[in-house]
């Protein structure tokens, strides 16, 4: 039975863990397919973002792969191979590596990061089609509360 055939009462009885897991996998697959169409991977974009002083990096300093993995720990997937992804970016000239094995964003890499970031609004718009902002906000509030309830009162969520 699909959710379109379920009543609100039936939907209310559905397990949140199943639906959040299914949503997560579908959203990641969609996003990664759209980035692949543009010639890059989501982990490559994250590498550029984490090394850019104009984005996530607080200081624009280079980072080792270990430091990058730690910085991305909350969103990197187990199958993501940052070493292989970094090699592609090194070959493109978007990153350089120093003798201490720290990766640095090049000027060309920064231009690529800015260009790639322009794809995000279209991806978001496609995923949010038919969902008004009020419903989206309500959904996030519900998810945050579920996380809070599952973690217990001593754990804080974003």
N, C-alpha and C positions, 0 to 999 in steps of 0.2 A: 504494500500500500504506500503510495506517495503522500507527502505532506499536503499536497493540494486536495487530496481526498479525505483528509482527517479533519475532524471537528476541532474546535479550540480545546475542548475537554480532553480529547485524545492527544493533541499536541502537548498539553500541559503535563501529561504523564510520560512523555518521551525523556530518555536519559540525556542530560546535557553533555556528558562526556562523549557520547557517540557523536552528537551533532557538532560539537566544537572540534573534535578530531577530524570529522569529515569536512567541515568548513576549512580548517587549516590546510589540509592536503589539497583541496580544490583551489584555494586561493594561491598557495605556493606554486602549484602546477601551472595555473593560468599566468601568474607573474613571470615565472621562468620561461614559459613558452613565448611570451611577448618580448622578453629581453633577448632570447635566442634569435627571434626574427630580426632584431636590430644588430645582431652580430656580437653580442657579449653575454656574459652570465651574471646572475645576481651576485654571486660571491666576488666576481671581478669588480663590480660596481662598489660593493662593500669595501674591498681593499682600497680603491681610489678614495672613497669617502673617509675612511679611517686614517688615511695619510694626508688628507687635505686640511690645511689650517682654515680654509674657507668653508669647512663642513664639520666633521666630527672631531678631528684632531685638535686638541687644545693649543698645540704649539707648532705644528707642522714638522715636528722632528720625525726622523725615520724610526721604524719599528721592526723588530725581528718577527718571523712567522709565529713564534711562541707568543710574543706580546700581542700580535694581531688576533690570534686564536682566542686569547684571554679577553681581549676587548670585544670580540664578537660572540662570546660564549652564550649569551642569551638568545641569539637568533641564528647562529650558524647551524647547519644540519650535519648529522654524523657522516653523510656521504660526501660532503664538500671537501675537496682536496685543495687547501689554500696554497700549498707548494706548487702544484700544477697550474693553478689559476694565476699565481704570481709569475710563473715562467712565461705564460702567454703575454702578460702585461709587460714583462721585461723585453720580450721579443718585439713587441709593438713600439717600444720606446716610451711607454707611459710610466714605467718605474725604472729606477736604477738600484743597484745593490752595492753597498760599501764593503770594505774589508772585514767589518764586524758583522756582516750578514744582515745589516739593517736595510730595509726597503725604503726608498724615498720616492716621492711623487715628482715627476718631471713637469716642466711647463706644458708639454704636449699632453701629459696625463691629466693635468688640471683642466685643460681645454676639453679633453674627452669626458671628464667627470661632469662638467657643466653641460655638455651636449647630451650625455646619457641621462642626466637628471631631467631633461626636458620631456622624456618619455613617461615619467611618473604620473603627471596629471591625466594623461589619456588612459593609462592603466587603471587609475583610481576611478575615473569617470565611468569606464566600462563596468567595473565591479560594483559601483554604487548605482548603476542604472535602475530606476524604479524604486529606489530607497531614499526617502527624504531624510534630511539631516536630523530631524527630531527623532525619527525611528532609529537611526544609526546611534545617536547619543544614548537613547534608552537601552539599546542592545549592549553597548559598552558598559553602561552602569550596571546592568544585570550581570554581565560577565565578571566585572570587577567584584561584585558582591558574592557571586558564586566562588570566586577565587578566595576572597576573604573568609567565607564560611568554611571552605575546604581546608584552608591553612590554619584556621584558629585565630583567636583574638590577638595573639602576640605577633602575628605576621602582618606587615603593612604591604599594600600593593600600590602601584602607581595611581 
